[in-house]
């Protein structure tokens, strides 16, 4: 077939053709790759919404309103002798409102990035507090060996899980304690390297035993890290009181669970979700951006729009106001592909699987 003149499909070949032939815009094309790579139902839902033009429709609406503003400003320039008032209150208010909406849409990237790229969670704590049991419970299957003997986990184990819709890479680590075993010491050093790369640390404590010096040392070393403290073994009589926990980790939200029996797991999943999304989650019917490219384009549009607004408010030249608005509108066009260069297209479609 190749000798007869055919060639192998390139990454994103058919999606790119659909974009170039006007069958979909660039944000829809990117959504195809996001749907293929989605690791949770929520991530798939966001990608599907983008494919069905929720984001494109929002961009087109902002683009249309900006075009209307440009038309009004250019009319004012053309007929300046008849209508010299370029600083009309309604024009300024429209520009300010547009700026707020663009910034709000750009802010959804925090949520979108989490659903698209996921988070890295490291399970840490001293020996025998139930870290491996927690990993198994979160995964719904036995991936880590659970044993009463301390130091069972020497290396770290990684696995992916759906944490309330968030794709999470979970890392079960060796128990941290003072030891003379050189192999165990190396495992403990690896724990701290994993912690340094984590988006958050699930610090596991044994609620059935009094806090130990190892617990206190670990908590002290984790000070300043994003922490989700977990009190395990809630099925047993509790020896660790709230006052002690508040003193050990002030300001933390503690979750009591039983990794063995599943008690408190829903509360834990909600706590992890809130840790990453409580301040950023948007309503389900709102467009969410997942690509850094979209965020940068929106920030560029917001910048030029703020410049135009400042000029208009200060009775600046209407020609310069119009020029800033043209730049802002062009930044929006980068998202849907109305204004995009070949290099950017190559970069976007290089991330697709072959053919698709």
Secondary structure as UniProt FT lines:
FT   TURN            2..5
FT   HELIX           13..20
FT   TURN            21..22
FT   HELIX           26..37
FT   HELIX           41..51
FT   TURN            52..53
FT   HELIX           54..78
FT   TURN            79..82
FT   TURN            86..87
FT   HELIX           89..107
FT   HELIX           109..117
FT   STRAND          119..124
FT   TURN            127..128
FT   HELIX           131..139
FT   TURN            150..151
FT   STRAND          157..163
FT   TURN            164..165
FT   STRAND          166..172
FT   HELIX           182..196
FT   STRAND          200..206
FT   TURN            207..208
FT   HELIX           213..221
FT   TURN            222..224
FT   STRAND          227..232
FT   TURN            234..235
FT   HELIX           242..248
FT   TURN            250..251
FT   STRAND          255..256
FT   TURN            259..262
FT   HELIX           265..277
FT   TURN            278..280
FT   TURN            284..285
FT   HELIX           292..313
FT   TURN            314..315
FT   HELIX           318..336
FT   HELIX           342..349
FT   TURN            350..351
//
